[in-house]
Amino acid sequence: MTTTPSTTRTGTFTMYSTPWCGYCHRLKSQLDREGISFEVVDIEQHPEAADLVEAVNHGNQTVPTLVYSDGTAQTNPSLKQVQEKLASLG
């Protein structure tokens, strides 16, 4: 599923990704296996999303970058880190 970068619901997150990113594919598979829903934005298709990723990552287009409903972000997190963050959001 693909959305625009502004789509993030309470308790969910948006994953900024590229089609060729192995780390992105791995994390997506792990999240799917755990039944965790999320939105995906391809930063190559949405230049404004690439700008957001650069802002979060000190000028680098590092993916996967996850942005949560509270505005915080994680770069290349583990499944456990994502689960912990989602638990903290309630």
C-alpha positions as CSV (number, residue, x, y, z in Angstrom):
1,M,0.0,0.0,0.0
2,T,1.2,3.5,-0.8
3,T,0.1,6.8,0.5
4,T,1.2,10.4,0.6
5,P,3.5,11.3,3.4
6,S,0.9,13.2,5.4
7,T,-1.1,10.1,6.1
8,T,-0.4,8.8,9.6
9,R,-3.2,7.7,11.9
10,T,-3.0,7.5,15.7
11,G,-1.2,4.5,16.9
12,T,0.2,3.8,13.5
13,F,3.2,4.8,11.5
14,T,4.5,5.5,8.0
15,M,7.5,3.7,6.6
16,Y,9.5,5.7,4.1
17,S,11.2,3.2,1.8
18,T,12.5,2.5,-1.7
19,P,11.8,-0.5,-3.9
20,W,15.4,-1.7,-3.9
21,C,16.1,-1.4,-0.1
22,G,16.8,-4.8,1.4
23,Y,16.4,-3.6,5.0
24,C,13.0,-2.2,4.0
25,H,11.9,-5.5,2.6
26,R,13.0,-7.4,5.6
27,L,11.3,-5.1,8.1
28,K,8.1,-5.0,6.0
29,S,8.0,-8.8,6.0
30,Q,8.6,-9.0,9.8
31,L,5.8,-6.4,10.4
32,D,3.4,-8.2,8.1
33,R,4.2,-11.5,9.9
34,E,3.4,-9.9,13.2
35,G,0.1,-8.4,11.9
36,I,1.3,-4.8,12.4
37,S,-0.3,-2.4,9.9
38,F,1.5,0.6,8.5
39,E,1.6,2.9,5.5
40,V,4.4,2.8,3.0
41,V,5.7,5.8,1.0
42,D,8.3,5.3,-1.7
43,I,10.6,8.3,-1.5
44,E,11.6,7.9,-5.1
45,Q,8.0,8.5,-6.2
46,H,7.3,11.3,-3.7
47,P,10.1,14.0,-3.6
48,E,8.5,15.7,-0.6
49,A,8.9,12.4,1.3
50,A,12.6,12.3,0.4
51,D,12.9,15.8,1.9
52,L,11.3,14.6,5.1
53,V,13.6,11.6,5.3
54,E,16.6,13.9,4.8
55,A,15.4,16.2,7.5
56,V,15.1,13.4,10.0
57,N,18.5,11.8,9.0
58,H,20.8,14.8,9.0
59,G,20.7,15.3,5.2
60,N,20.8,11.6,4.3
61,Q,18.1,9.6,2.5
62,T,18.4,6.7,4.8
63,V,15.6,4.1,4.6
64,P,13.6,2.6,6.2
65,T,12.7,5.6,8.2
66,L,9.5,5.3,10.3
67,V,7.5,8.3,11.4
68,Y,5.0,7.7,14.2
69,S,1.7,9.4,15.0
70,D,3.5,11.4,17.8
71,G,5.9,12.9,15.3
72,T,8.9,10.9,16.4
73,A,11.0,8.9,13.9
74,Q,13.2,5.8,13.9
75,T,15.8,4.9,11.2
76,N,16.4,1.3,10.3
77,P,14.8,0.0,13.6
78,S,14.5,-3.6,14.6
79,L,11.1,-5.3,14.9
80,K,11.5,-5.2,18.6
81,Q,12.1,-1.4,18.6
82,V,9.0,-0.9,16.5
83,Q,6.9,-3.0,18.8
84,E,8.2,-1.1,21.9
85,K,7.4,2.2,20.3
86,L,3.9,1.1,19.3
87,A,3.3,-0.1,22.8
88,S,4.4,3.2,24.2
89,L,1.9,5.0,22.0
90,G,-0.9,2.9,23.4
